[in-house]
């Protein structure tokens, strides 16, 4: 289930060339704590770091307490800039303290870097913009 209340949404949308995907499994009974952490700490830090879009999804079937975050990237070189949260007040040390507050809330997490594959995707046809004949 998409959770737009937990993410960051900029103007317009397009399919990104690359994306960072983070899957977090939250300990039983700690979903509310995780969601509070995302909205009160993580999202503001990411905005401060220049993140314009971040989608959050919550599993509703086949997983219990699983959340998936997807952050689009236009260039793979963005990875070399460090974590966006490092730009928050207090820098890297503050970001690490923020992530440490997940101890006891998150059971596990996994990060992946994705590349969009148009050749394997079924995309809607581009609009002609001029209407039909």
Secondary structure as GFF3:
##gff-version 3
##sequence-region A 1 133
A	DSSP	three_ten_helix	4	6	.	.	.	ID=ss1
A	DSSP	beta_strand	18	26	.	.	.	ID=ss2
A	DSSP	alpha_helix	31	37	.	.	.	ID=ss3
A	DSSP	pi_helix	38	42	.	.	.	ID=ss4
A	DSSP	alpha_helix	43	48	.	.	.	ID=ss5
A	DSSP	beta_strand	55	58	.	.	.	ID=ss6
A	DSSP	beta_strand	66	73	.	.	.	ID=ss7
A	DSSP	three_ten_helix	76	81	.	.	.	ID=ss8
A	DSSP	three_ten_helix	84	87	.	.	.	ID=ss9
A	DSSP	alpha_helix	91	100	.	.	.	ID=ss10
A	DSSP	beta_strand	106	115	.	.	.	ID=ss11
A	DSSP	three_ten_helix	118	120	.	.	.	ID=ss12
###
